[in-house]
Amino acid sequence: MMTHRIEMNPKVTMGKPVIRGTRIPVELILQKLGEGATEVDLLDAYPRLTKADIQAATLPHKD
């Protein structure tokens, strides 16, 4: 399921899902969370992210 916060554009990160309006890959968010980063850690490291962006990144996506 795609959300309005996630986009795939072949001109941005070779079409991998990113947070809309950024070049922050969903894959990176999931990797950081898997490594133990918290939502606060991500918001501090990537100021353009919102809590809703992080939640959208953790939802299942279909290509």
N, CA, C and O atoms as a Tripos MOL2 file, in Angstrom:
@<TRIPOS>MOLECULE
protein
  252   251    63     0     0
PROTEIN
NO_CHARGES

@<TRIPOS>ATOM
      1 N           0.8410   -1.1720    0.0000 N.3       1 MET1
      2 CA          0.0000    0.0000    0.0000 C.3       1 MET1
      3 C           0.8900    1.2410    0.0000 C.2       1 MET1
      4 O           1.7400    1.3940    0.8770 O.2       1 MET1
      5 N           0.7050    2.1030   -0.9540 N.am      2 MET2
      6 CA          1.4490    3.3630   -0.9830 C.3       2 MET2
      7 C           0.6280    4.4100   -0.2350 C.2       2 MET2
      8 O          -0.6000    4.3370   -0.1940 O.2       2 MET2
      9 N           1.3020    5.3580    0.3370 N.am      3 THR3
     10 CA          0.6100    6.4530    1.0120 C.3       3 THR3
     11 C           0.9870    7.7470    0.3240 C.2       3 THR3
     12 O           1.8990    7.7840   -0.5020 O.2       3 THR3
     13 N           0.2790    8.8060    0.6700 N.am      4 HIS4
     14 CA          0.6060   10.1020    0.0690 C.3       4 HIS4
     15 C           1.9400   10.6440    0.5760 C.2       4 HIS4
     16 O           2.4240   11.6480    0.0540 O.2       4 HIS4
     17 N           2.5370   10.0170    1.5610 N.am      5 ARG5
     18 CA          3.8230   10.4700    2.0960 C.3       5 ARG5
     19 C           5.0150    9.7830    1.4340 C.2       5 ARG5
     20 O           6.1520   10.2320    1.5740 O.2       5 ARG5
     21 N           4.7510    8.7050    0.7210 N.am      6 ILE6
     22 CA          5.8120    7.9270    0.0800 C.3       6 ILE6
     23 C           5.6620    8.0660   -1.4320 C.2       6 ILE6
     24 O           4.5550    7.9860   -1.9650 O.2       6 ILE6
     25 N           6.7900    8.2750   -2.1200 N.am      7 GLU7
     26 CA          6.7300    8.3450   -3.5790 C.3       7 GLU7
     27 C           7.8400    7.5100   -4.1910 C.2       7 GLU7
     28 O           8.8760    7.2660   -3.5710 O.2       7 GLU7
     29 N           7.6020    7.0800   -5.4110 N.am      8 MET8
     30 CA          8.6120    6.3680   -6.1910 C.3       8 MET8
     31 C           8.7290    7.1030   -7.5160 C.2       8 MET8
     32 O           7.7650    7.2080   -8.2750 O.2       8 MET8
     33 N           9.9320    7.6110   -7.7810 N.am      9 ASN9
     34 CA         10.1790    8.3730   -8.9970 C.3       9 ASN9
     35 C          11.4910    7.8620   -9.5780 C.2       9 ASN9
     36 O          12.5110    7.8710   -8.8900 O.2       9 ASN9
     37 N          11.4840    7.4190  -10.8260 N.am     10 PRO10
     38 CA         12.7160    6.8760  -11.4090 C.3      10 PRO10
     39 C          13.8710    7.8780  -11.4390 C.2      10 PRO10
     40 O          15.0280    7.4850  -11.5860 O.2      10 PRO10
     41 N          13.5660    9.1530  -11.3030 N.am     11 LYS11
     42 CA         14.6120   10.1820  -11.3160 C.3      11 LYS11
     43 C          15.1780   10.4660   -9.9250 C.2      11 LYS11
     44 O          16.1260   11.2380   -9.7790 O.2      11 LYS11
     45 N          14.5950    9.8430   -8.9150 N.am     12 VAL12
     46 CA         15.0450   10.0470   -7.5330 C.3      12 VAL12
     47 C          15.4180    8.6900   -6.9600 C.2      12 VAL12
     48 O          14.5880    7.7820   -6.9210 O.2      12 VAL12
     49 N          16.6340    8.5480   -6.5250 N.am     13 THR13
     50 CA         17.1750    7.3140   -5.9390 C.3      13 THR13
     51 C          16.8080    6.0720   -6.7420 C.2      13 THR13
     52 O          16.4410    5.0390   -6.1810 O.2      13 THR13
     53 N          16.9110    6.1870   -8.0450 N.am     14 MET14
     54 CA         16.6690    5.0770   -8.9690 C.3      14 MET14
     55 C          15.2920    4.4310   -8.7790 C.2      14 MET14
     56 O          15.1300    3.2310   -8.9980 O.2      14 MET14
     57 N          14.3120    5.2250   -8.3760 N.am     15 GLY15
     58 CA         12.9480    4.7350   -8.2500 C.3      15 GLY15
     59 C          12.6200    4.0480   -6.9450 C.2      15 GLY15
     60 O          11.5040    3.5610   -6.7670 O.2      15 GLY15
     61 N          13.5690    3.9990   -6.0300 N.am     16 LYS16
     62 CA         13.2810    3.3920   -4.7280 C.3      16 LYS16
     63 C          12.3170    4.2980   -3.9610 C.2      16 LYS16
     64 O          12.3360    5.5150   -4.1440 O.2      16 LYS16
     65 N          11.4720    3.7140   -3.1000 N.am     17 PRO17
     66 CA         10.5360    4.5430   -2.3190 C.3      17 PRO17
     67 C          11.2810    5.5170   -1.4090 C.2      17 PRO17
     68 O          12.2190    5.1450   -0.7040 O.2      17 PRO17
     69 N          10.8390    6.7720   -1.4460 N.am     18 VAL18
     70 CA         11.4060    7.8190   -0.5910 C.3      18 VAL18
     71 C          10.2630    8.5710    0.0670 C.2      18 VAL18
     72 O           9.1100    8.4710   -0.3530 O.2      18 VAL18
     73 N          10.5990    9.3250    1.1040 N.am     19 ILE19
     74 CA          9.6290   10.2210    1.7120 C.3      19 ILE19
     75 C           9.3820   11.3450    0.7110 C.2      19 ILE19
     76 O          10.3240   11.9920    0.2530 O.2      19 ILE19
     77 N           8.1250   11.5740    0.3760 N.am     20 ARG20
     78 CA          7.7540   12.5800   -0.6270 C.3      20 ARG20
     79 C           8.4050   13.9350   -0.2960 C.2      20 ARG20
     80 O           8.3740   14.4040    0.8410 O.2      20 ARG20
     81 N           8.9890   14.5350   -1.3270 N.am     21 GLY21
     82 CA          9.6130   15.8460   -1.1790 C.3      21 GLY21
     83 C          11.0180   15.8080   -0.6040 C.2      21 GLY21
     84 O          11.6290   16.8510   -0.3720 O.2      21 GLY21
     85 N          11.5290   14.6080   -0.3760 N.am     22 THR22
     86 CA         12.9030   14.4670    0.1370 C.3      22 THR22
     87 C          13.6090   13.4080   -0.7010 C.2      22 THR22
     88 O          13.0150   12.8080   -1.5980 O.2      22 THR22
     89 N          14.8410   13.1970   -0.4060 N.am     23 ARG23
     90 CA         15.5800   12.0900   -1.0140 C.3      23 ARG23
     91 C          15.9040   11.0520    0.0670 C.2      23 ARG23
     92 O          16.8700   10.3000   -0.0550 O.2      23 ARG23
     93 N          15.0990   11.0210    1.1050 N.am     24 ILE24
     94 CA         15.3110   10.0900    2.2160 C.3      24 ILE24
     95 C          14.6130    8.7730    1.8830 C.2      24 ILE24
     96 O          13.3840    8.7110    1.8620 O.2      24 ILE24
     97 N          15.3920    7.7200    1.6240 N.am     25 PRO25
     98 CA         14.7860    6.4380    1.2650 C.3      25 PRO25
     99 C          14.0700    5.7700    2.4400 C.2      25 PRO25
    100 O          14.5310    5.8210    3.5800 O.2      25 PRO25
    101 N          12.9510    5.1550    2.1380 N.am     26 VAL26
    102 CA         12.2260    4.3760    3.1380 C.3      26 VAL26
    103 C          13.1570    3.3000    3.7010 C.2      26 VAL26
    104 O          13.1480    3.0230    4.9000 O.2      26 VAL26
    105 N          13.9480    2.7090    2.8290 N.am     27 GLU27
    106 CA         14.8940    1.6710    3.2310 C.3      27 GLU27
    107 C          15.8300    2.1630    4.3450 C.2      27 GLU27
    108 O          16.1350    1.4150    5.2740 O.2      27 GLU27
    109 N          16.2770    3.4020    4.2540 N.am     28 LEU28
    110 CA         17.1710    3.9600    5.2730 C.3      28 LEU28
    111 C          16.4570    4.0760    6.6150 C.2      28 LEU28
    112 O          17.0210    3.7500    7.6600 O.2      28 LEU28
    113 N          15.2230    4.5370    6.5760 N.am     29 ILE29
    114 CA         14.4580    4.6710    7.8210 C.3      29 ILE29
    115 C          14.2900    3.3000    8.4740 C.2      29 ILE29
    116 O          14.4950    3.1480    9.6780 O.2      29 ILE29
    117 N          13.9160    2.3140    7.6740 N.am     30 LEU30
    118 CA         13.7350    0.9620    8.2110 C.3      30 LEU30
    119 C          15.0470    0.3920    8.7420 C.2      30 LEU30
    120 O          15.0650   -0.2820    9.7720 O.2      30 LEU30
    121 N          16.1410    0.6630    8.0400 N.am     31 GLN31
    122 CA         17.4580    0.1850    8.4950 C.3      31 GLN31
    123 C          17.8000    0.7990    9.8430 C.2      31 GLN31
    124 O          18.2100    0.0940   10.7650 O.2      31 GLN31
    125 N          17.6330    2.1100    9.9590 N.am     32 LYS32
    126 CA         17.9650    2.7890   11.2200 C.3      32 LYS32
    127 C          17.1040    2.2790   12.3700 C.2      32 LYS32
    128 O          17.6020    2.0730   13.4770 O.2      32 LYS32
    129 N          15.8110    2.0760   12.1120 N.am     33 LEU33
    130 CA         14.9300    1.5440   13.1520 C.3      33 LEU33
    131 C          15.3690    0.1390   13.5430 C.2      33 LEU33
    132 O          15.3520   -0.2090   14.7230 O.2      33 LEU33
    133 N          15.7560   -0.6600   12.5720 N.am     34 GLY34
    134 CA         16.2340   -2.0140   12.8320 C.3      34 GLY34
    135 C          17.5190   -2.0490   13.6370 C.2      34 GLY34
    136 O          17.7900   -3.0080   14.3590 O.2      34 GLY34
    137 N          18.3120   -0.9870   13.5020 N.am     35 GLU35
    138 CA         19.5670   -0.8810   14.2540 C.3      35 GLU35
    139 C          19.3490   -0.3190   15.6520 C.2      35 GLU35
    140 O          20.2960   -0.1860   16.4270 O.2      35 GLU35
    141 N          18.0880    0.0130   15.9760 N.am     36 GLY36
    142 CA         17.7870    0.4820   17.3250 C.3      36 GLY36
    143 C          17.5230    1.9640   17.4540 C.2      36 GLY36
    144 O          17.2930    2.4500   18.5620 O.2      36 GLY36
    145 N          17.5480    2.7030   16.3450 N.am     37 ALA37
    146 CA         17.2480    4.1340   16.4160 C.3      37 ALA37
    147 C          15.7900    4.3190   16.8350 C.2      37 ALA37
    148 O          14.9240    3.5140   16.4920 O.2      37 ALA37
    149 N          15.5410    5.3680   17.5650 N.am     38 THR38
    150 CA         14.1800    5.6950   17.9680 C.3      38 THR38
    151 C          13.6090    6.7330   17.0080 C.2      38 THR38
    152 O          14.3270    7.3140   16.1950 O.2      38 THR38
    153 N          12.3150    6.9480   17.1210 N.am     39 GLU39
    154 CA         11.6710    7.9870   16.3170 C.3      39 GLU39
    155 C          12.3330    9.3380   16.5760 C.2      39 GLU39
    156 O          12.5690   10.1030   15.6410 O.2      39 GLU39
    157 N          12.6280    9.6290   17.8250 N.am     40 VAL40
    158 CA         13.2840   10.8930   18.1890 C.3      40 VAL40
    159 C          14.6560   10.9910   17.5340 C.2      40 VAL40
    160 O          15.0310   12.0510   17.0330 O.2      40 VAL40
    161 N          15.4070    9.8910   17.5340 N.am     41 ASP41
    162 CA         16.7190    9.8780   16.8800 C.3      41 ASP41
    163 C          16.5920   10.2610   15.4040 C.2      41 ASP41
    164 O          17.3650   11.0720   14.8930 O.2      41 ASP41
    165 N          15.6030    9.6640   14.7260 N.am     42 LEU42
    166 CA         15.4130    9.9470   13.3030 C.3      42 LEU42
    167 C          14.9830   11.3890   13.0690 C.2      42 LEU42
    168 O          15.4550   12.0360   12.1330 O.2      42 LEU42
    169 N          14.1010   11.8880   13.9040 N.am     43 LEU43
    170 CA         13.6490   13.2690   13.7520 C.3      43 LEU43
    171 C          14.7980   14.2530   13.9830 C.2      43 LEU43
    172 O          14.8640   15.2980   13.3360 O.2      43 LEU43
    173 N          15.6840   13.9210   14.8910 N.am     44 ASP44
    174 CA         16.8570   14.7690   15.1310 C.3      44 ASP44
    175 C          17.8380   14.7060   13.9620 C.2      44 ASP44
    176 O          18.3900   15.7260   13.5500 O.2      44 ASP44
    177 N          18.0480   13.5080   13.4340 N.am     45 ALA45
    178 CA         19.0200   13.3150   12.3580 C.3      45 ALA45
    179 C          18.5140   13.8430   11.0170 C.2      45 ALA45
    180 O          19.3040   14.2870   10.1840 O.2      45 ALA45
    181 N          17.2110   13.7940   10.8130 N.am     46 TYR46
    182 CA         16.5950   14.2000    9.5400 C.3      46 TYR46
    183 C          15.4630   15.1800    9.8290 C.2      46 TYR46
    184 O          14.3000   14.7790    9.8860 O.2      46 TYR46
    185 N          15.7840   16.4550   10.0130 N.am     47 PRO47
    186 CA         14.7880   17.4500   10.4320 C.3      47 PRO47
    187 C          13.5860   17.5970    9.4910 C.2      47 PRO47
    188 O          12.5370   18.0900    9.9070 O.2      47 PRO47
    189 N          13.7260   17.1780    8.2370 N.am     48 ARG48
    190 CA         12.5910   17.2930    7.3020 C.3      48 ARG48
    191 C          11.5580   16.1990    7.5190 C.2      48 ARG48
    192 O          10.4430   16.2950    7.0040 O.2      48 ARG48
    193 N          11.9070   15.1610    8.2700 N.am     49 LEU49
    194 CA         10.9630   14.0890    8.5590 C.3      49 LEU49
    195 C           9.9500   14.5210    9.6010 C.2      49 LEU49
    196 O          10.2230   15.3790   10.4400 O.2      49 LEU49
    197 N           8.7800   13.9140    9.5320 N.am     50 THR50
    198 CA          7.7680   14.0860   10.5760 C.3      50 THR50
    199 C           7.4500   12.7070   11.1460 C.2      50 THR50
    200 O           7.8270   11.6830   10.5770 O.2      50 THR50
    201 N           6.7560   12.7010   12.2660 N.am     51 LYS51
    202 CA          6.3440   11.4220   12.8440 C.3      51 LYS51
    203 C           5.4900   10.6470   11.8470 C.2      51 LYS51
    204 O           5.6290    9.4300   11.7240 O.2      51 LYS51
    205 N           4.6200   11.3370   11.1430 N.am     52 ALA52
    206 CA          3.7520   10.6820   10.1620 C.3      52 ALA52
    207 C           4.5730   10.0770    9.0220 C.2      52 ALA52
    208 O           4.2080    9.0260    8.4950 O.2      52 ALA52
    209 N           5.6710   10.7220    8.6340 N.am     53 ASP53
    210 CA          6.5550   10.1660    7.5960 C.3      53 ASP53
    211 C           7.1500    8.8350    8.0570 C.2      53 ASP53
    212 O           7.1870    7.8650    7.2990 O.2      53 ASP53
    213 N           7.6050    8.8020    9.2850 N.am     54 ILE54
    214 CA          8.2190    7.5910    9.8270 C.3      54 ILE54
    215 C           7.1720    6.4750    9.9090 C.2      54 ILE54
    216 O           7.4530    5.3270    9.5640 O.2      54 ILE54
    217 N           5.9800    6.8170   10.3620 N.am     55 GLN55
    218 CA          4.9100    5.8100   10.4360 C.3      55 GLN55
    219 C           4.5740    5.2890    9.0340 C.2      55 GLN55
    220 O           4.3820    4.0860    8.8570 O.2      55 GLN55
    221 N           4.5010    6.1700    8.0480 N.am     56 ALA56
    222 CA          4.2030    5.7460    6.6750 C.3      56 ALA56
    223 C           5.2960    4.8270    6.1400 C.2      56 ALA56
    224 O           5.0160    3.8930    5.3890 O.2      56 ALA56
    225 N           6.5320    5.0920    6.5240 N.am     57 ALA57
    226 CA          7.6550    4.2760    6.0460 C.3      57 ALA57
    227 C           7.6020    2.8600    6.5970 C.2      57 ALA57
    228 O           8.1660    1.9400    6.0060 O.2      57 ALA57
    229 N           6.9360    2.6830    7.7110 N.am     58 THR58
    230 CA          6.8930    1.3560    8.3330 C.3      58 THR58
    231 C           5.6820    0.5540    7.8920 C.2      58 THR58
    232 O           5.5350   -0.6010    8.2930 O.2      58 THR58
    233 N           4.8110    1.1320    7.0770 N.am     59 LEU59
    234 CA          3.6610    0.4040    6.5410 C.3      59 LEU59
    235 C           4.1000   -0.4790    5.3850 C.2      59 LEU59
    236 O           5.0690   -0.1530    4.7000 O.2      59 LEU59
    237 N           3.4100   -1.5920    5.1510 N.am     60 PRO60
    238 CA          3.7460   -2.4150    3.9790 C.3      60 PRO60
    239 C           3.5130   -1.6370    2.6870 C.2      60 PRO60
    240 O           2.5370   -0.8940    2.5770 O.2      60 PRO60
    241 N           4.4040   -1.8030    1.7110 N.am     61 HIS61
    242 CA          4.3010   -1.1110    0.4250 C.3      61 HIS61
    243 C           4.3240   -2.1160   -0.7060 C.2      61 HIS61
    244 O           5.0180   -3.1310   -0.6420 O.2      61 HIS61
    245 N           3.5750   -1.8290   -1.7210 N.am     62 LYS62
    246 CA          3.6220   -2.6390   -2.9440 C.3      62 LYS62
    247 C           4.2700   -1.8150   -4.0260 C.2      62 LYS62
    248 O           4.0370   -0.6090   -4.1090 O.2      62 LYS62
    249 N           5.0810   -2.4440   -4.8600 N.am     63 ASP63
    250 CA          5.7040   -1.7390   -5.9960 C.3      63 ASP63
    251 C           4.6820   -1.4660   -7.0640 C.2      63 ASP63
    252 O           5.0090   -0.8830   -8.0970 O.2      63 ASP63
@<TRIPOS>BOND
     1     1     2 1
     2     2     3 1
     3     3     4 2
     4     3     5 am
     5     5     6 1
     6     6     7 1
     7     7     8 2
     8     7     9 am
     9     9    10 1
    10    10    11 1
    11    11    12 2
    12    11    13 am
    13    13    14 1
    14    14    15 1
    15    15    16 2
    16    15    17 am
    17    17    18 1
    18    18    19 1
    19    19    20 2
    20    19    21 am
    21    21    22 1
    22    22    23 1
    23    23    24 2
    24    23    25 am
    25    25    26 1
    26    26    27 1
    27    27    28 2
    28    27    29 am
    29    29    30 1
    30    30    31 1
    31    31    32 2
    32    31    33 am
    33    33    34 1
    34    34    35 1
    35    35    36 2
    36    35    37 am
    37    37    38 1
    38    38    39 1
    39    39    40 2
    40    39    41 am
    41    41    42 1
    42    42    43 1
    43    43    44 2
    44    43    45 am
    45    45    46 1
    46    46    47 1
    47    47    48 2
    48    47    49 am
    49    49    50 1
    50    50    51 1
    51    51    52 2
    52    51    53 am
    53    53    54 1
    54    54    55 1
    55    55    56 2
    56    55    57 am
    57    57    58 1
    58    58    59 1
    59    59    60 2
    60    59    61 am
    61    61    62 1
    62    62    63 1
    63    63    64 2
    64    63    65 am
    65    65    66 1
    66    66    67 1
    67    67    68 2
    68    67    69 am
    69    69    70 1
    70    70    71 1
    71    71    72 2
    72    71    73 am
    73    73    74 1
    74    74    75 1
    75    75    76 2
    76    75    77 am
    77    77    78 1
    78    78    79 1
    79    79    80 2
    80    79    81 am
    81    81    82 1
    82    82    83 1
    83    83    84 2
    84    83    85 am
    85    85    86 1
    86    86    87 1
    87    87    88 2
    88    87    89 am
    89    89    90 1
    90    90    91 1
    91    91    92 2
    92    91    93 am
    93    93    94 1
    94    94    95 1
    95    95    96 2
    96    95    97 am
    97    97    98 1
    98    98    99 1
    99    99   100 2
   100    99   101 am
   101   101   102 1
   102   102   103 1
   103   103   104 2
   104   103   105 am
   105   105   106 1
   106   106   107 1
   107   107   108 2
   108   107   109 am
   109   109   110 1
   110   110   111 1
   111   111   112 2
   112   111   113 am
   113   113   114 1
   114   114   115 1
   115   115   116 2
   116   115   117 am
   117   117   118 1
   118   118   119 1
   119   119   120 2
   120   119   121 am
   121   121   122 1
   122   122   123 1
   123   123   124 2
   124   123   125 am
   125   125   126 1
   126   126   127 1
   127   127   128 2
   128   127   129 am
   129   129   130 1
   130   130   131 1
   131   131   132 2
   132   131   133 am
   133   133   134 1
   134   134   135 1
   135   135   136 2
   136   135   137 am
   137   137   138 1
   138   138   139 1
   139   139   140 2
   140   139   141 am
   141   141   142 1
   142   142   143 1
   143   143   144 2
   144   143   145 am
   145   145   146 1
   146   146   147 1
   147   147   148 2
   148   147   149 am
   149   149   150 1
   150   150   151 1
   151   151   152 2
   152   151   153 am
   153   153   154 1
   154   154   155 1
   155   155   156 2
   156   155   157 am
   157   157   158 1
   158   158   159 1
   159   159   160 2
   160   159   161 am
   161   161   162 1
   162   162   163 1
   163   163   164 2
   164   163   165 am
   165   165   166 1
   166   166   167 1
   167   167   168 2
   168   167   169 am
   169   169   170 1
   170   170   171 1
   171   171   172 2
   172   171   173 am
   173   173   174 1
   174   174   175 1
   175   175   176 2
   176   175   177 am
   177   177   178 1
   178   178   179 1
   179   179   180 2
   180   179   181 am
   181   181   182 1
   182   182   183 1
   183   183   184 2
   184   183   185 am
   185   185   186 1
   186   186   187 1
   187   187   188 2
   188   187   189 am
   189   189   190 1
   190   190   191 1
   191   191   192 2
   192   191   193 am
   193   193   194 1
   194   194   195 1
   195   195   196 2
   196   195   197 am
   197   197   198 1
   198   198   199 1
   199   199   200 2
   200   199   201 am
   201   201   202 1
   202   202   203 1
   203   203   204 2
   204   203   205 am
   205   205   206 1
   206   206   207 1
   207   207   208 2
   208   207   209 am
   209   209   210 1
   210   210   211 1
   211   211   212 2
   212   211   213 am
   213   213   214 1
   214   214   215 1
   215   215   216 2
   216   215   217 am
   217   217   218 1
   218   218   219 1
   219   219   220 2
   220   219   221 am
   221   221   222 1
   222   222   223 1
   223   223   224 2
   224   223   225 am
   225   225   226 1
   226   226   227 1
   227   227   228 2
   228   227   229 am
   229   229   230 1
   230   230   231 1
   231   231   232 2
   232   231   233 am
   233   233   234 1
   234   234   235 1
   235   235   236 2
   236   235   237 am
   237   237   238 1
   238   238   239 1
   239   239   240 2
   240   239   241 am
   241   241   242 1
   242   242   243 1
   243   243   244 2
   244   243   245 am
   245   245   246 1
   246   246   247 1
   247   247   248 2
   248   247   249 am
   249   249   250 1
   250   250   251 1
   251   251   252 2
@<TRIPOS>SUBSTRUCTURE
     1 MET1         2 RESIDUE 1 A MET
     2 MET2         6 RESIDUE 1 A MET
     3 THR3        10 RESIDUE 1 A THR
     4 HIS4        14 RESIDUE 1 A HIS
     5 ARG5        18 RESIDUE 1 A ARG
     6 ILE6        22 RESIDUE 1 A ILE
     7 GLU7        26 RESIDUE 1 A GLU
     8 MET8        30 RESIDUE 1 A MET
     9 ASN9        34 RESIDUE 1 A ASN
    10 PRO10       38 RESIDUE 1 A PRO
    11 LYS11       42 RESIDUE 1 A LYS
    12 VAL12       46 RESIDUE 1 A VAL
    13 THR13       50 RESIDUE 1 A THR
    14 MET14       54 RESIDUE 1 A MET
    15 GLY15       58 RESIDUE 1 A GLY
    16 LYS16       62 RESIDUE 1 A LYS
    17 PRO17       66 RESIDUE 1 A PRO
    18 VAL18       70 RESIDUE 1 A VAL
    19 ILE19       74 RESIDUE 1 A ILE
    20 ARG20       78 RESIDUE 1 A ARG
    21 GLY21       82 RESIDUE 1 A GLY
    22 THR22       86 RESIDUE 1 A THR
    23 ARG23       90 RESIDUE 1 A ARG
    24 ILE24       94 RESIDUE 1 A ILE
    25 PRO25       98 RESIDUE 1 A PRO
    26 VAL26      102 RESIDUE 1 A VAL
    27 GLU27      106 RESIDUE 1 A GLU
    28 LEU28      110 RESIDUE 1 A LEU
    29 ILE29      114 RESIDUE 1 A ILE
    30 LEU30      118 RESIDUE 1 A LEU
    31 GLN31      122 RESIDUE 1 A GLN
    32 LYS32      126 RESIDUE 1 A LYS
    33 LEU33      130 RESIDUE 1 A LEU
    34 GLY34      134 RESIDUE 1 A GLY
    35 GLU35      138 RESIDUE 1 A GLU
    36 GLY36      142 RESIDUE 1 A GLY
    37 ALA37      146 RESIDUE 1 A ALA
    38 THR38      150 RESIDUE 1 A THR
    39 GLU39      154 RESIDUE 1 A GLU
    40 VAL40      158 RESIDUE 1 A VAL
    41 ASP41      162 RESIDUE 1 A ASP
    42 LEU42      166 RESIDUE 1 A LEU
    43 LEU43      170 RESIDUE 1 A LEU
    44 ASP44      174 RESIDUE 1 A ASP
    45 ALA45      178 RESIDUE 1 A ALA
    46 TYR46      182 RESIDUE 1 A TYR
    47 PRO47      186 RESIDUE 1 A PRO
    48 ARG48      190 RESIDUE 1 A ARG
    49 LEU49      194 RESIDUE 1 A LEU
    50 THR50      198 RESIDUE 1 A THR
    51 LYS51      202 RESIDUE 1 A LYS
    52 ALA52      206 RESIDUE 1 A ALA
    53 ASP53      210 RESIDUE 1 A ASP
    54 ILE54      214 RESIDUE 1 A ILE
    55 GLN55      218 RESIDUE 1 A GLN
    56 ALA56      222 RESIDUE 1 A ALA
    57 ALA57      226 RESIDUE 1 A ALA
    58 THR58      230 RESIDUE 1 A THR
    59 LEU59      234 RESIDUE 1 A LEU
    60 PRO60      238 RESIDUE 1 A PRO
    61 HIS61      242 RESIDUE 1 A HIS
    62 LYS62      246 RESIDUE 1 A LYS
    63 ASP63      250 RESIDUE 1 A ASP
